[in-house]
């Protein structure tokens, strides 16, 4: 199968799944999030082994220590993934929420209702736990997702995708609701951002080069950021010893995270 055929197949499956998700109930989507958490918990050994493969490959290729830190899935980070799924499940259901309701002079009441977008493509780098975060948020809002993580995390993301699919099957939701692109071919990014027939919006999450590339190549709407804004502002009346400790911690606690100062 060619890369283009593969990506089109993902798109078709996502579009079909998006229709099922748009008609799903709050209980179904929350049940899916809980089932995914259970499946991930049961797949810890498999995910850890896959992550070890990625880390070994990264070291072999000279990956920066900060990027290796972002790539690593420790038991505590897997715990965090499971906790995050529970937190998203506990959030109010955004689907169908009505705001800004007002009466017009004619007597008609007009407002805004939140509805699913459809299929969301998310492109990100390094951190495999983003796979779970992205899948959870899309599912909660009734959207299907096509997730393309960094090539350095391919084995980890593939293992996580298997657990997510297991969770979806457990609650009879289509596997196409969450799909992970399982190729390291960079051309997959170009294909994803040009699938106008299947993808409703693309969200790139990463460095300046990734954001600029997606923006230049996309034929579907893009929700993007560019430069991070991670600063510590110190008031003239602040305790300088405390301010120094905060600044050092903000930079050195973990070098590899996106909110490092």
N, C-alpha and C positions, 0 to 999 in steps of 0.2 A: 504494500500500500504506500502511495506517495504521501509526502507530508501534507500537501494540500488536501488530498482525500481524507486523511486522518483528521485534520482540523475541521473540515466540513462535517464529518461524522460527529465530532464533538458538538459542533454548533447545532446540528439537527436534534441531537438527543437533548441538549440544553433547552432548546425552544419547546420541544414537546413537554419536558419536565416543568418548564415555567408555567405552562397552562394548568397543570395539575396543582402546582404550588399556589398559584393565584386563587384557586378555589378551595385551598386547604383551610382547616380550622386552626385556631390558636392552639388547641390541645394537640393537634397532629404535629404542628411545627415544634412546640415545646417538647413533645414526646420524642421527636426525632433528635433534638439536641441532647436529651438525656440518654437516648439509646446510643448515640455517637460517643458520648462520654464513657459509657459502659464498655463499648467496643474498643475504644482507645486504651482504657484501663487494662482490658484483657490482652491487648497487643503490645504491652510495654516491652517485653523481651524482643519481639520482632522489630519494633521501632528503634530500640537501643542498638540492636545489631546493625540495622541499616544506617543509623547515624554514625556508628563507629566506622563503617565503610566510607562515608562521606568525609569524616575527619581525617582518616588515613590518606585518602586521595588528596585532600586539601593540603596536608603537610607535605606530601610528595611533590605537589605542584608549587610549593612555596607560598601558600596562602598566608596573608598577614595575620599575626596573633589576634588582633582585634576581630577580624572576620571569623577566625576559628572559634572565638568565644561566642560570637553571634550564632554560629552554626551548631554549636554543641547543645544537645538535649540531655540535660542532667535529670535525675529522678525528680528534683524539685521543680524543674521547668515543665516536665510532663504533668506534675501535680497542678501547676499553674494553668496549663491548657485545660485540664478537666474542670478546675474551679471556674475558669472563664466561661466554659459552656454552661455551667450552672447559673452563673450570673446573668448571662444573656437570656437564658430560659426564664429567669425571674423578672425580667424587664416587662413593662406593659407592652401589649401588642400594638405596633404602630399601624398595622393594616386596618383601614376603615376609620381611623381616628379623624374626627371633624374639628376644624378650627375656623376662626374668623367668620362665624355664622352671623349674618345680618339680614334684616328685613328691608326690602326695597319698597319704594312708594307704591308700587303695583301690588304689594302684598306677597310677592315671591320672596322666599328665603334663600339666600345665596351664601355658600361657604366653600371651604376647601376640604377635600377628603384625601387622605393618604392612600395610595394604591401601589402595588409592586411595580417596579420598573420593567421587569421581565428577565433578561439574561445580562449578568454583569461579568465582564472580563477583568480580572485583577492580576497585575504583573508586579512581582516583587523580587527582592534579592535576599540571599543568605539565610535569614531566620526561618526555619521550618515551622515554628509555632505559629507564624502568620497564616499558614495554611488552615489551621483550625480557627483562628480568629476570623478570617475572611469568610470561611464557610458558615460559621455560626451567625455572623451578622446578616449575611445574605439570606440564609434560611429563615431567620427570625422575621425578616421583612417580606417573606414570600417570593424571593428571587432565586432563580437558578444561577449557578456560578461556574465559570471556567477559570481555573487558577493556574498561573504559570509562574512557578518559583524559580530561583536561581539554579543554574546547572550544578553548582557546588553542593546543593542540597537535594539532588534528584532522588537518591535512594531513600532518604528520610521522608521526603514528600510522597513518594510512591507507597511507602509503608503506611503512612498516615492516611492516604487516600483509600487504601484497602480497608482500614478500620472504619472510615467514614461511610464507605459503601455498605459495609456490614450493618452499621447502625441504621442506615436508610432502609435496607431490606427488612430489618426487624419491625419497622412500623409501616411497611408497605408503601413507602414513597419511592419514586423512580430514582435509579442510580444516576441518571442524567441531571439530577438536582445539584450535585456537586461533582465536578470532574477536574482532575489534575492533569495537565499536559505532561505526558511522561517521556518527553524527549528533550535532550540538551541542545538541540538544533536551534540556533538563534533565529532562524527564519520563521519559527513558530510564533514569535512575537509579532512579526510583520503580518503573518496570516491572521492572527487573532484580531488585531486592530483594524483589519480591513473587511471583516465578515459582517457587512451591513445587513444581510438577510437574517442573521441569527443573534448578533450581539447588540444590545441597546445602549450600553455605556461601558467605557473602559476606565479603570482606575490604576494608574501606575504608582508604585510606591518604591522609591529608591533614590539613587544618586542623580545628579544633574544630567549625566549622559543618557540615562534611561528615560528620564522625563522628556528631554529634548527629542530623542529618537521617536518615542511614542507620539508626541505632539506633531512631529513632521510627517509621520507615516499614516496616522489614523484617518479612517474614513467614517468612524463612528464618534459620537461625543466623548470627550475626555474630561474627567474630573482629576485635576492635578494640583500638586504643590510644586515648589521649586527649591528655594534655599531654606534650610532650617533656621529658626530664630531661637537659639538657646543661649541666653545671656543671664547673668546675675547682676542686678542693679543694686548698688549699695547707697543707702541714704546717708546724708551727712551726719545724722544723729545715731547711726547704727553703731553697735559694739564692734570695733574693728577685729577683735579676736574671733568673735562668732562669725563675722562676715568672711574672714579668711578661711575658717574651717568649712563653711558652707561652699565657698568657691572651690576649694581643693576637692571636697567630696563630689561636687557636681561634675568635676572633670575626671577624677581618678577612680571613682567607685567601680565603673565599668566603662572602658574606652570605646567599646563597640556599639553601644546603643545609640539610637537616633536622637535621643534627647540629652546626650552628653554635651556639656557646655563647650 
